[in-house]
Amino acid sequence: SGLDFDTAANGPLIDRVIAGALAKAGISASDLKAVSTTSMREGIVLYDAEGTPLWACPNVDARAQAEAQELTDAGIADRVFAIAGDWVSITSPARLLWIRKHRPEVAERARHLGLISDWLATRLTGEYFTEPSAGSSTALFDVANRCWSEELLGLIGIDASIFPPVVEAGTVIGHVTPEAAARSGLAAGTPVVAG
């Protein structure tokens, strides 16, 4: 069964949670030296050229079963496991093939790919990134070399340019934008750190 992650509804909800947490803690946003985000892995978000989320799904999405079977039958799943250390059943290779087949308008417009675990930080900063723990959950990651696997991207036929830079956890990836500050109550300019 399929399940989308509703970025349009969840973004404002998280903004309210941030503002509520600041109020409940009784601290000023200017007291925060930095913020970081984390969440479940395996979920992906596709963005257009302007940074608007086009489509997102969590790790429980199971629509791509046929595509996962195709990858298995073609022997590609074995290479995915050898390089990325994960199966194709609920990870990005099968999901991206599903998008190409069933939502071609999304595939054509997608210019950035992010992980749900990085989505909130991207929403706060406008910057695209991932760190190795989240990146490795895509099954398109070379876990031995801590980077995107050119071989796997080629086997799946995915343009490498949509994938974000990989940084280590603890790296400052950007700063809270004025727009994000107005939405969430965080202070504009607060450093955002890869979680």
C-alpha positions in Angstrom: 0.0 0.0 0.0 1.1 3.6 -0.6 1.6 6.3 1.9 2.7 9.9 1.1 4.4 12.2 3.6 2.4 15.4 3.6 5.1 18.1 3.7 2.5 20.9 3.2 0.6 19.8 6.4 3.6 18.6 8.4 5.7 21.7 7.9 3.3 24.1 9.7 2.7 21.5 12.4 6.4 21.3 13.1 6.7 25.1 13.2 4.0 25.1 15.9 5.9 22.4 17.8 9.1 24.5 17.7 7.3 27.7 18.9 5.5 25.7 21.6 8.8 24.1 22.8 10.4 27.5 23.1 7.4 28.9 25.0 7.2 25.8 27.3 10.9 26.0 28.1 10.6 29.7 28.8 13.6 30.6 26.7 14.2 33.1 24.0 15.1 31.9 20.5 18.3 34.0 20.8 19.4 31.8 23.7 19.9 28.9 21.2 23.4 28.6 19.9 22.4 26.1 17.2 19.6 23.7 16.2 19.7 20.3 14.7 17.1 17.9 13.3 16.6 14.2 13.1 13.9 11.8 12.2 13.2 8.4 10.7 15.4 7.2 7.9 14.6 5.7 4.5 12.0 8.3 3.5 12.7 10.6 0.6 11.6 14.0 -0.6 11.8 15.2 -4.2 12.0 19.0 -4.7 11.6 21.2 -7.8 14.1 23.7 -9.0 12.6 26.4 -6.6 12.9 24.1 -3.6 9.2 23.2 -3.4 8.6 19.7 -2.3 6.9 17.7 -5.1 6.5 14.3 -3.4 7.6 12.6 -0.3 7.1 9.2 1.2 8.1 7.6 4.6 9.8 4.3 5.1 6.5 2.4 5.4 5.5 3.1 1.8 5.2 -0.2 -0.1 4.0 0.8 -3.5 7.2 -0.1 -5.3 7.0 -3.9 -4.7 6.9 -4.6 -8.5 9.9 -2.4 -9.1 11.8 -4.1 -6.3 11.1 -7.4 -7.9 12.3 -6.1 -11.2 15.6 -5.0 -9.6 15.9 -8.4 -8.0 15.2 -10.3 -11.2 17.8 -8.2 -13.1 20.5 -8.9 -10.5 20.7 -5.2 -9.6 19.5 -5.9 -6.0 22.6 -8.0 -5.4 24.8 -5.1 -6.4 22.7 -2.8 -4.2 23.3 -5.1 -1.3 27.0 -5.5 -2.0 27.6 -1.7 -2.2 24.9 -0.2 -0.1 24.3 -3.0 2.4 20.5 -2.8 2.1 17.6 -4.5 0.3 15.6 -2.7 -2.4 12.1 -3.5 -0.9 11.5 -0.2 0.9 14.5 1.9 -0.2 15.1 4.5 -2.9 16.0 2.4 -5.9 12.6 0.9 -6.3 10.8 4.0 -5.2 12.5 6.2 -7.8 11.7 3.6 -10.5 8.0 3.7 -9.2 8.0 7.5 -9.5 9.4 7.3 -13.0 6.6 4.9 -14.1 3.6 6.1 -12.1 4.3 9.8 -11.5 6.4 10.9 -14.5 5.5 14.5 -14.0 7.2 14.4 -10.6 10.3 12.6 -12.0 10.6 15.2 -14.8 10.4 18.2 -12.4 12.6 16.8 -9.6 15.8 18.8 -9.3 16.8 17.9 -5.7 16.4 14.7 -3.6 16.5 14.8 0.1 15.8 12.5 3.0 12.9 13.0 5.3 15.4 13.1 8.1 17.0 16.2 6.4 13.8 17.8 5.2 13.2 20.0 8.3 16.8 21.3 8.2 16.3 22.1 4.5 13.1 23.8 5.3 14.8 25.9 7.9 17.8 26.9 5.7 17.0 26.3 2.1 20.2 24.1 1.9 20.3 20.5 0.6 22.5 18.0 2.4 22.6 14.7 4.0 24.9 12.9 6.4 26.2 9.3 6.0 23.7 7.7 8.3 20.7 9.1 6.5 22.3 8.8 3.1 23.1 5.2 3.6 19.4 4.5 4.1 18.7 5.2 0.5 20.5 2.0 -0.8 22.2 4.2 -3.3 25.1 5.0 -1.0 28.6 3.5 -1.1 28.8 2.7 2.6 32.6 1.8 2.5 33.4 5.2 1.0 30.6 7.3 2.7 29.4 8.8 -0.6 26.8 8.3 -3.3 27.5 5.3 -5.4 28.0 6.2 -9.1 27.6 2.6 -10.0 24.3 2.2 -8.3 23.0 5.6 -9.7 24.0 4.4 -13.1 22.3 1.0 -12.7 19.0 2.7 -11.6 19.4 5.4 -14.3 19.2 8.3 -11.8 20.8 11.6 -12.5 23.4 12.1 -9.8 22.9 15.9 -9.9 19.7 15.7 -7.8 21.6 14.1 -4.9 22.7 16.4 -2.1 26.2 16.9 -0.8 27.2 14.5 2.0 28.5 16.1 5.2 29.5 14.6 8.6 27.0 14.9 11.5 27.8 18.0 13.5 28.6 20.1 10.4 26.9 23.5 10.1 24.9 23.2 6.9 23.2 26.6 6.9 21.4 29.2 9.0 17.7 29.7 9.9 16.3 32.0 7.2 14.2 35.0 8.0 11.1 33.2 6.5 11.7 30.1 8.6 12.2 32.3 11.7 8.9 34.0 11.1 7.2 30.6 10.8 8.8 28.8 13.7 9.9 31.4 16.3 13.5 30.5 15.9 16.0 33.4 15.5 17.1 34.2 12.0 20.7 33.4 11.5 20.8 30.6 14.1 23.2 27.9 12.8 21.6 24.6 11.7 23.7 21.5 12.2 23.5 18.2 10.5 21.9 15.7 12.9 
